[in-house]
Amino acid sequence: MNKQFFIFTDGSAIGNPGPAGWAAIVIHGTRRQEIAGSVPWSTVSEMELRAAVEALRLTPSGARIELHSDSELLIHGMRFRVFRWRRYGWRNSRGFDLQHQELWRELILLNADRTIRWLWVKGHSGHPIQTRADAIAYQAARAVAAQERIAA
């Protein structure tokens, strides 16, 4: 059974913070799945992390994954920093509480149960799948912004 997955994620926020969306494209063999979500008020950073969590939840235990993101926070966080943050009580290098701890904790759990290569992709560089993830995330943020305007 093929347990190799390719994931491309992105987050978007209009105003940052503001209406926000996330998106992921999960590729497994010939199957390609696009997922997205939105919230009325958040940041790009939170949406980048949420996109990774939601995509990884779709993969089985033991999967081999290449996760691509243009978020340096996500990629460098998972490759180098997260274990230090956890060891030092979820504080950043300036001693402040780390934001979005619940998402980081879930990423650690998902990472422990899978073999994940965390790969940074330069944003807006023309990579077709990353560009699609960016467009879906922005579309999700715009949709929730429009809903908020209608409700107001």
CYANA upper distance limits for C-alpha pairs under 8 A (distance plus 0.5 A):
  2 ASN  CA     29 GLY  CA      7.95
  3 LYS  CA     28 HIS  CA      8.25
  3 LYS  CA     60 PRO  CA      8.37
  3 LYS  CA     62 GLY  CA      8.00
  3 LYS  CA     63 ALA  CA      5.34
  3 LYS  CA     64 ARG  CA      6.34
  4 GLN  CA     28 HIS  CA      6.93
  4 GLN  CA     29 GLY  CA      8.08
  4 GLN  CA     63 ALA  CA      6.64
  4 GLN  CA     64 ARG  CA      5.28
  4 GLN  CA     65 ILE  CA      6.29
  5 PHE  CA     26 VAL  CA      7.38
  5 PHE  CA     27 ILE  CA      6.15
  5 PHE  CA     28 HIS  CA      5.39
  5 PHE  CA     29 GLY  CA      8.07
  5 PHE  CA     59 THR  CA      8.19
  5 PHE  CA     63 ALA  CA      7.67
  5 PHE  CA     64 ARG  CA      6.67
  5 PHE  CA     65 ILE  CA      5.22
  5 PHE  CA     66 GLU  CA      6.90
  6 PHE  CA     26 VAL  CA      6.40
  6 PHE  CA     27 ILE  CA      5.53
  6 PHE  CA     28 HIS  CA      7.15
  6 PHE  CA     65 ILE  CA      6.27
  6 PHE  CA     66 GLU  CA      5.43
  6 PHE  CA     67 LEU  CA      6.57
  6 PHE  CA     68 HIS  CA      8.26
  7 ILE  CA     24 ALA  CA      7.26
  7 ILE  CA     25 ILE  CA      6.10
  7 ILE  CA     26 VAL  CA      5.09
  7 ILE  CA     27 ILE  CA      6.74
  7 ILE  CA     55 ALA  CA      7.62
  7 ILE  CA     65 ILE  CA      7.72
  7 ILE  CA     66 GLU  CA      6.62
  7 ILE  CA     67 LEU  CA      5.14
  7 ILE  CA     68 HIS  CA      6.46
  8 PHE  CA     24 ALA  CA      5.99
  8 PHE  CA     25 ILE  CA      5.66
  8 PHE  CA     26 VAL  CA      7.19
  8 PHE  CA     67 LEU  CA      6.46
  8 PHE  CA     68 HIS  CA      5.23
  8 PHE  CA     69 SER  CA      6.44
  8 PHE  CA    129 ILE  CA      7.37
  8 PHE  CA    130 GLN  CA      6.38
  8 PHE  CA    133 ALA  CA      7.11
  9 THR  CA     22 TRP  CA      8.14
  9 THR  CA     23 ALA  CA      6.23
  9 THR  CA     24 ALA  CA      4.77
  9 THR  CA     25 ILE  CA      6.99
  9 THR  CA     48 GLU  CA      7.53
  9 THR  CA     51 ALA  CA      6.21
  9 THR  CA     52 ALA  CA      6.69
  9 THR  CA     55 ALA  CA      8.37
  9 THR  CA     67 LEU  CA      8.11
  9 THR  CA     68 HIS  CA      6.91
  9 THR  CA     69 SER  CA      5.78
  9 THR  CA     70 ASP  CA      8.34
  9 THR  CA    130 GLN  CA      7.55
  9 THR  CA    133 ALA  CA      6.40
  9 THR  CA    134 ASP  CA      8.18
 10 ASP  CA     22 TRP  CA      6.35
 10 ASP  CA     23 ALA  CA      5.97
 10 ASP  CA     24 ALA  CA      6.98
 10 ASP  CA     47 MET  CA      7.92
 10 ASP  CA     48 GLU  CA      5.92
 10 ASP  CA     51 ALA  CA      6.86
 10 ASP  CA     69 SER  CA      6.81
 10 ASP  CA     70 ASP  CA      7.49
 10 ASP  CA     71 SER  CA      8.07
 10 ASP  CA    130 GLN  CA      8.05
 10 ASP  CA    133 ALA  CA      6.17
 10 ASP  CA    134 ASP  CA      5.89
 10 ASP  CA    137 ALA  CA      6.76
 11 GLY  CA     20 ALA  CA      8.06
 11 GLY  CA     21 GLY  CA      6.34
 11 GLY  CA     22 TRP  CA      4.76
 11 GLY  CA     23 ALA  CA      6.86
 11 GLY  CA     44 VAL  CA      5.96
 11 GLY  CA     45 SER  CA      7.77
 11 GLY  CA     46 GLU  CA      8.29
 11 GLY  CA     47 MET  CA      5.07
 11 GLY  CA     48 GLU  CA      4.91
 11 GLY  CA     49 LEU  CA      8.45
 11 GLY  CA     51 ALA  CA      7.23
 11 GLY  CA    134 ASP  CA      7.42
 11 GLY  CA    137 ALA  CA      5.99
 11 GLY  CA    138 TYR  CA      7.95
 12 SER  CA     20 ALA  CA      6.00
 12 SER  CA     21 GLY  CA      5.72
 12 SER  CA     22 TRP  CA      6.66
 12 SER  CA     43 THR  CA      8.01
 12 SER  CA     44 VAL  CA      5.54
 12 SER  CA     47 MET  CA      7.02
 12 SER  CA     48 GLU  CA      8.16
 12 SER  CA    134 ASP  CA      8.00
 12 SER  CA    137 ALA  CA      6.04
 12 SER  CA    138 TYR  CA      5.84
 12 SER  CA    141 ALA  CA      6.92
 13 ALA  CA     17 PRO  CA      6.75
 13 ALA  CA     18 GLY  CA      6.12
 13 ALA  CA     19 PRO  CA      6.09
 13 ALA  CA     20 ALA  CA      4.54
 13 ALA  CA     21 GLY  CA      6.85
 13 ALA  CA     42 SER  CA      7.30
 13 ALA  CA     43 THR  CA      6.16
 13 ALA  CA     44 VAL  CA      5.65
 13 ALA  CA     47 MET  CA      8.31
 13 ALA  CA    138 TYR  CA      7.85
 13 ALA  CA    141 ALA  CA      6.66
 14 ILE  CA     18 GLY  CA      5.65
 14 ILE  CA     19 PRO  CA      5.96
 14 ILE  CA     20 ALA  CA      6.75
 14 ILE  CA    141 ALA  CA      7.24
 14 ILE  CA    142 ARG  CA      8.01
 15 GLY  CA     19 PRO  CA      7.91
 16 ASN  CA     20 ALA  CA      8.49
 16 ASN  CA     42 SER  CA      7.50
 16 ASN  CA     43 THR  CA      5.49
 16 ASN  CA     44 VAL  CA      6.75
 17 PRO  CA     41 TRP  CA      6.84
 17 PRO  CA     42 SER  CA      5.59
 17 PRO  CA     43 THR  CA      5.00
 17 PRO  CA     44 VAL  CA      7.85
 18 GLY  CA     40 PRO  CA      7.36
 18 GLY  CA     41 TRP  CA      5.15
 18 GLY  CA     42 SER  CA      6.01
 18 GLY  CA     43 THR  CA      7.14
 19 PRO  CA     38 SER  CA      8.14
 19 PRO  CA     39 VAL  CA      6.76
 19 PRO  CA     40 PRO  CA      5.05
 19 PRO  CA     41 TRP  CA      5.20
 19 PRO  CA     42 SER  CA      6.85
 19 PRO  CA    141 ALA  CA      5.91
 19 PRO  CA    142 ARG  CA      7.69
 19 PRO  CA    144 VAL  CA      6.69
 19 PRO  CA    145 ALA  CA      5.79
 20 ALA  CA     38 SER  CA      6.04
 20 ALA  CA     39 VAL  CA      5.98
 20 ALA  CA     40 PRO  CA      6.78
 20 ALA  CA     41 TRP  CA      6.60
 20 ALA  CA     42 SER  CA      6.12
 20 ALA  CA     43 THR  CA      7.15
 20 ALA  CA     44 VAL  CA      7.61
 20 ALA  CA     47 MET  CA      7.49
 20 ALA  CA    137 ALA  CA      8.43
 20 ALA  CA    138 TYR  CA      8.22
 20 ALA  CA    140 ALA  CA      7.61
 20 ALA  CA    141 ALA  CA      4.76
 20 ALA  CA    142 ARG  CA      8.17
 20 ALA  CA    144 VAL  CA      7.81
 20 ALA  CA    145 ALA  CA      8.42
 21 GLY  CA     36 ALA  CA      7.66
 21 GLY  CA     37 GLY  CA      6.11
 21 GLY  CA     38 SER  CA      4.55
 21 GLY  CA     39 VAL  CA      6.91
 21 GLY  CA     47 MET  CA      6.74
 21 GLY  CA    137 ALA  CA      5.37
 21 GLY  CA    138 TYR  CA      6.73
 21 GLY  CA    139 GLN  CA      7.98
 21 GLY  CA    140 ALA  CA      5.28
 21 GLY  CA    141 ALA  CA      4.72
 21 GLY  CA    142 ARG  CA      8.45
 21 GLY  CA    144 VAL  CA      8.47
 22 TRP  CA     36 ALA  CA      5.98
 22 TRP  CA     37 GLY  CA      5.98
 22 TRP  CA     38 SER  CA      6.75
 22 TRP  CA     47 MET  CA      5.66
 22 TRP  CA     48 GLU  CA      7.07
 22 TRP  CA     50 ARG  CA      7.36
 22 TRP  CA     51 ALA  CA      5.78
 22 TRP  CA    136 ILE  CA      8.03
 22 TRP  CA    137 ALA  CA      4.95
 22 TRP  CA    138 TYR  CA      8.12
 22 TRP  CA    140 ALA  CA      7.41
 22 TRP  CA    141 ALA  CA      8.18
 23 ALA  CA     34 GLU  CA      7.81
 23 ALA  CA     35 ILE  CA      6.15
 23 ALA  CA     36 ALA  CA      4.68
 23 ALA  CA     37 GLY  CA      7.14
 23 ALA  CA     51 ALA  CA      6.02
 23 ALA  CA    133 ALA  CA      6.09
 23 ALA  CA    134 ASP  CA      7.72
 23 ALA  CA    136 ILE  CA      6.34
 23 ALA  CA    137 ALA  CA      5.23
 23 ALA  CA    140 ALA  CA      8.50
 24 ALA  CA     34 GLU  CA      6.37
 24 ALA  CA     35 ILE  CA      5.89
 24 ALA  CA     36 ALA  CA      6.91
 24 ALA  CA     51 ALA  CA      6.30
 24 ALA  CA     52 ALA  CA      7.77
 24 ALA  CA     54 GLU  CA      8.35
 24 ALA  CA     55 ALA  CA      6.51
 24 ALA  CA    133 ALA  CA      6.31
 25 ILE  CA     32 ARG  CA      7.39
 25 ILE  CA     33 GLN  CA      6.17
 25 ILE  CA     34 GLU  CA      5.03
 25 ILE  CA     35 ILE  CA      6.95
 25 ILE  CA     55 ALA  CA      8.05
 25 ILE  CA    129 ILE  CA      8.12
 25 ILE  CA    133 ALA  CA      6.92
 26 VAL  CA     32 ARG  CA      6.23
 26 VAL  CA     33 GLN  CA      5.66
 26 VAL  CA     34 GLU  CA      6.94
 26 VAL  CA     55 ALA  CA      7.18
 27 ILE  CA     31 ARG  CA      6.25
 27 ILE  CA     32 ARG  CA      4.98
 27 ILE  CA     33 GLN  CA      6.95
 28 HIS  CA     32 ARG  CA      6.96
 35 ILE  CA     55 ALA  CA      8.18
 36 ALA  CA     51 ALA  CA      8.14
 36 ALA  CA    136 ILE  CA      7.46
 36 ALA  CA    137 ALA  CA      7.12
 36 ALA  CA    140 ALA  CA      7.35
 37 GLY  CA    137 ALA  CA      8.20
 37 GLY  CA    140 ALA  CA      6.76
 38 SER  CA    140 ALA  CA      6.10
 38 SER  CA    141 ALA  CA      6.43
 38 SER  CA    144 VAL  CA      6.90
 39 VAL  CA    141 ALA  CA      8.03
 39 VAL  CA    144 VAL  CA      7.18
 40 PRO  CA    144 VAL  CA      6.45
 40 PRO  CA    145 ALA  CA      7.27
 40 PRO  CA    148 GLU  CA      7.63
 42 SER  CA     46 GLU  CA      7.23
 42 SER  CA     47 MET  CA      7.84
 43 THR  CA     47 MET  CA      6.87
 44 VAL  CA     48 GLU  CA      6.60
 45 SER  CA     49 LEU  CA      6.95
 45 SER  CA     71 SER  CA      8.32
 45 SER  CA     73 LEU  CA      7.94
 46 GLU  CA     50 ARG  CA      6.59
 46 GLU  CA    100 HIS  CA      7.16
 47 MET  CA     51 ALA  CA      6.53
 48 GLU  CA     52 ALA  CA      7.13
 48 GLU  CA     71 SER  CA      7.14
 48 GLU  CA     74 LEU  CA      7.50
 49 LEU  CA     53 VAL  CA      6.83
 49 LEU  CA     74 LEU  CA      6.84
 49 LEU  CA    103 LEU  CA      6.98
 49 LEU  CA    104 TRP  CA      8.09
 50 ARG  CA     54 GLU  CA      6.58
 50 ARG  CA    103 LEU  CA      7.34
 51 ALA  CA     55 ALA  CA      6.64
 52 ALA  CA     56 LEU  CA      6.54
 52 ALA  CA     67 LEU  CA      8.39
 52 ALA  CA    107 LEU  CA      8.26
 53 VAL  CA     57 ARG  CA      6.67
 53 VAL  CA    103 LEU  CA      7.68
 53 VAL  CA    106 GLU  CA      7.55
 53 VAL  CA    107 LEU  CA      6.61
 53 VAL  CA    110 LEU  CA      8.37
 54 GLU  CA     58 LEU  CA      7.43
 55 ALA  CA     59 THR  CA      7.80
 56 LEU  CA    110 LEU  CA      7.33
 57 ARG  CA    110 LEU  CA      8.04
 59 THR  CA     63 ALA  CA      7.03
 60 PRO  CA    114 ARG  CA      8.45
 61 SER  CA    113 ASP  CA      6.06
 61 SER  CA    114 ARG  CA      6.33
 62 GLY  CA    113 ASP  CA      6.43
 62 GLY  CA    114 ARG  CA      5.18
 62 GLY  CA    115 THR  CA      7.30
 63 ALA  CA    114 ARG  CA      5.66
 63 ALA  CA    115 THR  CA      6.75
 64 ARG  CA    114 ARG  CA      6.70
 64 ARG  CA    115 THR  CA      5.30
 64 ARG  CA    116 ILE  CA      6.52
 65 ILE  CA    114 ARG  CA      7.87
 65 ILE  CA    115 THR  CA      6.56
 65 ILE  CA    116 ILE  CA      5.17
 65 ILE  CA    117 ARG  CA      6.68
 66 GLU  CA    116 ILE  CA      6.31
 66 GLU  CA    117 ARG  CA      5.30
 66 GLU  CA    118 TRP  CA      6.85
 66 GLU  CA    119 LEU  CA      7.43
 67 LEU  CA    116 ILE  CA      7.32
 67 LEU  CA    117 ARG  CA      6.60
 67 LEU  CA    118 TRP  CA      5.72
 67 LEU  CA    119 LEU  CA      6.40
 68 HIS  CA    118 TRP  CA      6.93
 68 HIS  CA    119 LEU  CA      5.28
 68 HIS  CA    120 TRP  CA      6.21
 68 HIS  CA    121 VAL  CA      6.69
 68 HIS  CA    130 GLN  CA      8.35
 69 SER  CA     74 LEU  CA      8.09
 69 SER  CA     75 ILE  CA      7.52
 69 SER  CA    118 TRP  CA      8.49
 69 SER  CA    119 LEU  CA      7.00
 69 SER  CA    120 TRP  CA      5.74
 69 SER  CA    121 VAL  CA      6.06
 69 SER  CA    130 GLN  CA      8.01
 70 ASP  CA    120 TRP  CA      6.02
 70 ASP  CA    121 VAL  CA      5.28
 70 ASP  CA    122 LYS  CA      5.90
 70 ASP  CA    123 GLY  CA      5.49
 71 SER  CA     75 ILE  CA      6.81
 71 SER  CA    120 TRP  CA      7.48
 72 GLU  CA     76 HIS  CA      6.05
 72 GLU  CA     77 GLY  CA      8.03
 72 GLU  CA    120 TRP  CA      7.22
 73 LEU  CA     77 GLY  CA      5.86
 74 LEU  CA     78 MET  CA      6.54
 75 ILE  CA     79 ARG  CA      6.53
 75 ILE  CA    118 TRP  CA      6.06
 75 ILE  CA    119 LEU  CA      6.88
 75 ILE  CA    120 TRP  CA      6.55
 76 HIS  CA     80 PHE  CA      6.03
 76 HIS  CA     81 ARG  CA      7.11
 77 GLY  CA     81 ARG  CA      5.14
 77 GLY  CA     82 VAL  CA      5.78
 78 MET  CA     82 VAL  CA      6.05
 78 MET  CA    107 LEU  CA      8.46
 78 MET  CA    108 ILE  CA      8.35
 78 MET  CA    118 TRP  CA      7.68
 79 ARG  CA    118 TRP  CA      7.20
 80 PHE  CA     84 ARG  CA      8.38
 81 ARG  CA     85 TRP  CA      6.68
 82 VAL  CA     86 ARG  CA      6.66
 82 VAL  CA    104 TRP  CA      7.87
 82 VAL  CA    108 ILE  CA      8.46
 83 PHE  CA     87 ARG  CA      6.59
 84 ARG  CA     88 TYR  CA      6.65
 85 TRP  CA     89 GLY  CA      6.85
 85 TRP  CA     90 TRP  CA      5.14
 85 TRP  CA     91 ARG  CA      6.13
 85 TRP  CA     92 ASN  CA      6.76
 85 TRP  CA     98 LEU  CA      8.24
 86 ARG  CA     90 TRP  CA      5.37
 86 ARG  CA     91 ARG  CA      8.19
 90 TRP  CA     97 ASP  CA      6.52
 90 TRP  CA     98 LEU  CA      5.95
 90 TRP  CA    101 GLN  CA      7.63
 91 ARG  CA     95 GLY  CA      5.76
 91 ARG  CA     96 PHE  CA      5.70
 91 ARG  CA     97 ASP  CA      4.97
 91 ARG  CA     98 LEU  CA      5.50
 92 ASN  CA     96 PHE  CA      6.05
 92 ASN  CA     97 ASP  CA      6.89
 92 ASN  CA     98 LEU  CA      6.12
100 HIS  CA    104 TRP  CA      7.02
101 GLN  CA    105 ARG  CA      6.52
102 GLU  CA    106 GLU  CA      6.77
103 LEU  CA    107 LEU  CA      6.64
104 TRP  CA    108 ILE  CA      6.74
105 ARG  CA    109 LEU  CA      6.95
106 GLU  CA    110 LEU  CA      6.68
107 LEU  CA    111 ASN  CA      6.39
108 ILE  CA    112 ALA  CA      6.62
109 LEU  CA    113 ASP  CA      7.12
110 LEU  CA    114 ARG  CA      6.94
111 ASN  CA    115 THR  CA      7.24
111 ASN  CA    116 ILE  CA      6.86
121 VAL  CA    130 GLN  CA      8.37
123 GLY  CA    130 GLN  CA      8.24
123 GLY  CA    131 THR  CA      8.50
124 HIS  CA    131 THR  CA      7.11
126 GLY  CA    130 GLN  CA      8.31
126 GLY  CA    131 THR  CA      6.91
127 HIS  CA    131 THR  CA      6.36
128 PRO  CA    132 ARG  CA      6.71
129 ILE  CA    133 ALA  CA      6.82
130 GLN  CA    134 ASP  CA      6.70
131 THR  CA    135 ALA  CA      6.73
132 ARG  CA    136 ILE  CA      6.73
133 ALA  CA    137 ALA  CA      6.69
134 ASP  CA    138 TYR  CA      6.68
135 ALA  CA    139 GLN  CA      6.53
136 ILE  CA    140 ALA  CA      6.67
137 ALA  CA    141 ALA  CA      6.83
138 TYR  CA    142 ARG  CA      6.64
139 GLN  CA    143 ALA  CA      6.60
140 ALA  CA    144 VAL  CA      6.90
141 ALA  CA    145 ALA  CA      6.68
142 ARG  CA    146 ALA  CA      6.64
143 ALA  CA    147 GLN  CA      6.79
144 VAL  CA    148 GLU  CA      6.68
145 ALA  CA    149 ARG  CA      6.83
146 ALA  CA    150 ILE  CA      6.79
147 GLN  CA    151 ALA  CA      6.67
148 GLU  CA    152 ALA  CA      6.66
